[in-house]
Amino acid sequence: MAEKLLVRFTAGSVDNLEWLSLAEPNSQPASGTMTELAAAAQGKSLLLLLPAASVLLLEIELAIKNTAQLKKALPFALEDLLAEDVENYHLVWLKQDRDKLAVAAVAHETLTAWLAPFREAGLLLDGAYPETLCLPYRAGQGALLIEGNHAVLRSAAYLGGGLDAVFLPQLLEKARIEGADFETLRICKDSEDTALPDGLANLDLDILIDKPLHFMASATELLPAELNLLSGAYAVSNRKLGSWQQWLPAAIIVCVALAAQSYALLHTYWQQQAELSALEAKTQELFKQTFPDVKRIVNVKAQADQQLAQLRKQHDFVGSGFMRLIYGSGLVLKDTPAVRLKKLNFLNGGLQLHLLAGDIGQLEQFKQQLQSSMQVKIQSADSGANGVEAQLEIREK
């Protein structure tokens, strides 16, 4: 059986913890942060004590025997006793004699806040109880823990709570009036320097100077399982798993996810293969329509690239030369307003220009400008009333 650590918060903070091995209840308690506790708790189980002020202990009468019906009726029986809506509380209860019911109530928000650091540190808790129920108790004797200005009182088997120590005399008097079944009170102080509140110092009381966890350790064996706050939505399995078993749920989830992903990938692959086959058939049909002279198709892409290269050469030979001649002659015409273009013709790689110039000198000047970048030949030149009409043939050098 794994060693069990009794753990409680100190100074009301999740950053300060104190723990004691129940296998050695007389040993010195250890204290530290959650990280230090996680290191000390390797291979051990944890029993958490929640601050008394966080958990409300009640005792009511409810004449219902059936557990399912009791679970439904309990919230209605408690709604006038709680500070907030009963839906905001996590409830656990213990059936007693004569229709009495011991109830522990803690706000969901509060319980979640206390448990969250353990979950984040990867620590599993075997149980969580209000520290009130860990004060030693026997019939006729109450128990009181005083730490500085804070006090925890257990006034009955399942009643008590935490409060400011200065209010203890009033609380004890109220408990007696309400029929608390203790005649004597055992007090534990965390230090000899801790003073008793006014009204208690002069009473004949059993006073013990000891560490709080030492005071509480002896009562842990009597904690009722029914009042374990780790129940319902907060329940954890008490079965100790082997190292491989601890990872079994995660492994199952991973396997299911991988199987689903593999099926999705295969389905996508088959769908894409079908689409690819259809696309290849359409591509071959388009190739036959585009290049009807090709009778045998071996590699559509390679053959299409070859045919396109041939077309590109033809286009470059014809189209590019024509555009360069047009562009070059157009630049000279733009800068020679005395020479006007009447018509042009592209034949056998040469551009023929039919021009009208003011005189032969202007025509000769136009020719010389063209010859700087092209071959120019005057095919004809006729003088008339409107000037000189000439036909020039220009080619690329």
MOHU-V104990 format. One record per backbone hydrogen bond with DSSP energy under -0.5 kcal/mol. NH is the residue of the N-H (numbers start at 1). CO is the residue of the C=O. Records with the same first field share a line. If there is no record, write none. Layout:
# MOHU-V104990
NH = CO ; CO
This chain:
# MOHU-V104990
5 = 45
6 = 20
7 = 5 ; 47
8 = 18
9 = 49
10 = 13 ; 16
13 = 10
16 = 13
17 = 32
18 = 8
19 = 30
20 = 6
22 = 4
24 = 21
25 = 22
27 = 24
30 = 19
32 = 17
37 = 33
38 = 34
39 = 35
40 = 36
41 = 37
42 = 39
44 = 41
45 = 3
46 = 124
47 = 5
48 = 46 ; 127
49 = 7
50 = 48 ; 129
54 = 51
55 = 51 ; 52
56 = 105
57 = 55 ; 160
58 = 103
60 = 101
62 = 99
64 = 62
70 = 66
71 = 67
72 = 68
73 = 69
74 = 70
75 = 71
76 = 73
77 = 73
78 = 74
79 = 75
81 = 78
82 = 78
88 = 85
89 = 86
90 = 106
91 = 89
92 = 104
94 = 102
96 = 100
100 = 97
101 = 60
102 = 94
103 = 58 ; 101
104 = 92
105 = 56
106 = 90
108 = 88
111 = 107
112 = 108
113 = 109
114 = 110
115 = 111
116 = 112
117 = 113
118 = 115
119 = 115
120 = 116
121 = 117
122 = 119
123 = 118
126 = 46
127 = 46
129 = 48
131 = 50
133 = 130
134 = 131
135 = 132
136 = 215
138 = 141
140 = 181
141 = 138
142 = 184
143 = 154
144 = 186
145 = 152
146 = 188
147 = 145 ; 150
150 = 147
151 = 163
152 = 145
153 = 161
154 = 143
155 = 153 ; 159
156 = 159
159 = 156
161 = 153
163 = 151
165 = 149
167 = 164
168 = 165
171 = 167
172 = 168
173 = 169
174 = 170
175 = 171
176 = 172
177 = 173
178 = 174
179 = 176
180 = 175
183 = 140
184 = 140
186 = 142
187 = 185 ; 206
188 = 144
189 = 208
190 = 146
194 = 191
195 = 193
200 = 197
201 = 197
203 = 200
205 = 203
206 = 185
207 = 205
208 = 187
210 = 189 ; 208
215 = 211
216 = 212
217 = 213
218 = 214
219 = 216
220 = 216 ; 217
222 = 219
223 = 220
227 = 224
228 = 225
229 = 128
231 = 229
234 = 231
235 = 232
236 = 230
241 = 239
246 = 242
247 = 243
248 = 245
249 = 245
251 = 247
252 = 248
253 = 249
254 = 250
255 = 251
256 = 252
257 = 253
258 = 254
259 = 255
260 = 256
261 = 257
262 = 258
263 = 259
264 = 260
265 = 261
266 = 262
267 = 263
268 = 264
269 = 265
270 = 266
271 = 267
272 = 268
273 = 269
274 = 270
275 = 271
276 = 272
277 = 273
278 = 274
279 = 275
280 = 276
281 = 277
282 = 278
283 = 279
284 = 280
285 = 281
286 = 282
287 = 283
288 = 284
289 = 285
290 = 286
291 = 287
294 = 291
295 = 293
297 = 295
298 = 296
303 = 299
304 = 300
305 = 301
306 = 302
307 = 303
308 = 304
309 = 305
310 = 306
311 = 307
312 = 308
313 = 309
314 = 310
315 = 311
316 = 312
317 = 313
318 = 314
319 = 315
320 = 315 ; 316
321 = 316
322 = 318
323 = 319
324 = 320
325 = 321
326 = 322
327 = 323
328 = 324
329 = 325
330 = 326
331 = 327
332 = 328
333 = 329
334 = 330
335 = 331
336 = 332 ; 333
339 = 336
340 = 338 ; 356
342 = 354
343 = 354
345 = 352
347 = 345 ; 350
350 = 347
351 = 394
352 = 345 ; 350
353 = 351 ; 392
354 = 343
355 = 353 ; 390
356 = 340
357 = 388
358 = 338
363 = 359
364 = 360
365 = 361
366 = 362
367 = 363
368 = 364
369 = 365
370 = 366
371 = 367
372 = 368 ; 369
373 = 370
374 = 370
375 = 395
377 = 393
379 = 377 ; 391
380 = 391
382 = 389
384 = 387
387 = 384
388 = 357
389 = 382 ; 387
390 = 355 ; 388
391 = 380
392 = 353
393 = 377
394 = 351
395 = 375
397 = 373
